[in-house]
Amino acid sequence: MKLSISQRLATMFAAASFIMLAVLGVAMHGLLKRELERHQVNELQARWQLHQSLIAKTVDADHWHVVQSKFDNVLPENGRVRLWVLSENANFRYGPPLSAPQLTAAWGANGFGQLSVEDGAP
């Protein structure tokens, strides 16, 4: 059956509108994803700078427990953000022990990065 010109134009308008909205939706999703990731990285870097200054100011092992208690109070209880302080000196360490692959990744991260941690791990 042959469609009238108005029906064809309406169909073309609907198809063009759908394609345009789909492209805009995909673009907005990508933009939102990038901005959320950027925001998370900036937040973690700001926290890291605060923690790093606390670590740098503590040169005495007797005061390290004060820094550890500050870390315990600042970090969220749900475990979504975790902090490890790795040192050759066992007196200046913080966080649960890491496996060998995690240690390798941590030493190569230049002080900031992501580690793979199993669910339920401390």
N, C-alpha and C positions, 0 to 999 in steps of 0.2 A: 504494500500500500504506500502510495506516495504521500509524504508529509507536506503540509503547507510551509511557506517560507517562515511564518511566525513560529511554527513548531520547531523547525530546524534551527532558527536563531535562538530560541529558548533553550534547546538542547545544547547548542554550542556555548551559550552563556553559562549554563550549569556546569558543563565539563570544564570550561576555562576557569570558573570560580573554584571548582573542586581542586584542580591542579594547582592554582595559585595559593589556595589556603593550605594545601598539603606541603608545598615547598616552604611557605612561611612557617608552618608548624615544625618542620624538620630543622629549619634555620634557627628558630627560637629555642628548640631543644638543645642544639649544639652550643648556642651562645650561653644558655643557662648552665649547662654542664661545665663549660670552661670557666665561667665566673664562679661557680660553687667550688670547683677544684682550686682556683686561684685564691679564693677567700680562705679555704681550709689551709692551704700552704702558708699563706701570710699569717694566719693565726698560730700555726705551729712554729713558724720561724720567730714570731714575737715571743712566744713562750720559751723557745729555746734560748733566745738572747737573754731573757731574765734568768733562766737556770744557769746559763753559761757564766754570767757575771757572779752569781752566788758561788759557783764552783771555783772560779778564778780567785775570789777573795778569801777562800778558805785554804790556808796553807798548813794549818795545825790539825792533826788528827783528833785532838781532843774536842774540837768544835765541829767535827764532821757530823756528829749525831744531830746537831741543831739544823744543819743543812738537810739531812735526811728527813727530819720531821717536817721541815718546810715543804719538801717535795711531796711527802705523804699528804699534807694538807691542801696543796695546790692541785694535784692531779685528781681527775674525776674518779669516783669510786667504782663506776661501771667498767673501768679498764679499757675504754676506747682509745685513750691516749696514755701511752706508757713511756717511761723514761729509764734509760740505763746509763750509768756512769761507769765507764770501763777505765781501769788504771792498772799499771804494773804493780802499784802498791795496793795490797789487799785492804788496807784501811780506808782507801778512798774509792770504794765501789758502791753502786746503788742498783737495785733491781734484782730480779731472780736470775739464776744462772742461765746462760745461753748455750745452745748446741754449737758444734764446730762450724756448720755452714752459716748459722746466724752470726757467730763471732766474725767470720770472714767478711760477711756482708756489712757488719757494723764498722769494722776497722776501715773498710773501703769507702764508707759513706761520707767521709770528711765531717763527721759530727752531726749530720742531719740526714734522715732518710727513712725508708720503710723497711721493716723486717716482717717476715712471714711468721706468724705465731698461731699455733693451733687453738681452736676454740676451747675455752675452759682453762687455758694455761694461765698461770699467774702473771 
